[in-house]
Amino acid sequence: MRASGRPHDDPAGDVVRWAAFSCLLVPVVLVVYGTSLGGAAVATLGLFVVTAACLVLLRHSERAAARVRAEDRPASAHRRRHSRGGAPGRRGCRTSDSAPPHD
């Protein structure tokens, strides 16, 4: 549980929130240390673009991982019971005369 009382369910969102905070903090620091407002604005714009691109990539990665997890789920008990059995190594279309996988 997090300090806010809700479970930690969106790690990508946390990363993006920290990045957005940095996008707001960096220009302030730049101006305080003598960078022009224009330079700080350009840096802020660049950071926002990079943050947005990272958000898109993180969400895409999450969707792809969810798709892989959904495909890897075992079949229901009903389907497993009626499927052709055999040892896990014997399933599939391979026959005794087919080439081994490393060839």
N, C-alpha and C positions, 0 to 999 in steps of 0.2 A: 504494500500500500504506500502511496505517496503521502506527503505531508498534507495535501489538500483533501485527503480522504477518499479519492477515487483511485481505482487500480491503474497501473501503468500500462495503458492499452494502445498508445500511439507514439512509439519511439521516433518515427519520422517527423511527426508533428512537433515533438520536443526539440529536435535538431533544428527544424525550420524556425521555431520561436526564438531559439538562441541566436540563430543567424539574423533574424529580423532585429533583435535587440542590438546585435553588433552593428547592423546597418545604421541604426540610429545613434549608437554611441561613437562610432568611428569619426563621423564628421564633426561632432562636438569636440572630440580630442584634437582633431586636425586644426580646427579653428583656434582652440585654446593655445596650441603650440605654434601658431603663426601662419598656417596655410590660409590662402585666400578663400573667400566664400565660394567662388567659382570652382576652385580646385576641390574643395570639400564636397560641393554639389556633384561634381563629376565622379568623385570616388564613391559617393553614396549611390548614384545611379548605377555604377558598375557593380557594386555589391548587391544591389537589389536584383539586377539581371542575373548574376551568378546564383543568388539565393533562389530565384524563381526557377532557373534551370535545374538546380539540385532538387527542388521540390518535385518537379515533373519527373525526374529520373527516379527519385525515391518512391513515388507513388506507382510508377510503372514497374519497378522492381517488386513492390509489395503485391501488385496484381499478378505478376508472373509467378511469384512464389506461392500465392494462394491457388493459382491454377494448377501448379505442380502438385501441391498438397492434395487438391481435390482429385486429381487423376491417380494419385498413389493410394487413395483410400481403398481398403479391401472391399470386395463385393459383399453384398448383403449375405446373411446366413443362408437364405433360401437359394440364392444363386450358387453359392459355394457347395451346397449339399447336392445339387443336381449337375454340377459341372463335372467334366471328366477328371477323375482323380489321378493319382500317381504321385511319385516323389517330385518335389519342386524342380529337380534337375531334369526330369523327363518330360516336363510340359513343353508345349510349343510344337512347331512344325518340323523340327529336326528329326532326321532318321539316322539310322546307324551308318549309312553310306555318305552322309553329308560331311563336308570338311569341318575340322575343328575351328573355333572362332579365332584362334591366333594365326591362322594361315592366311 
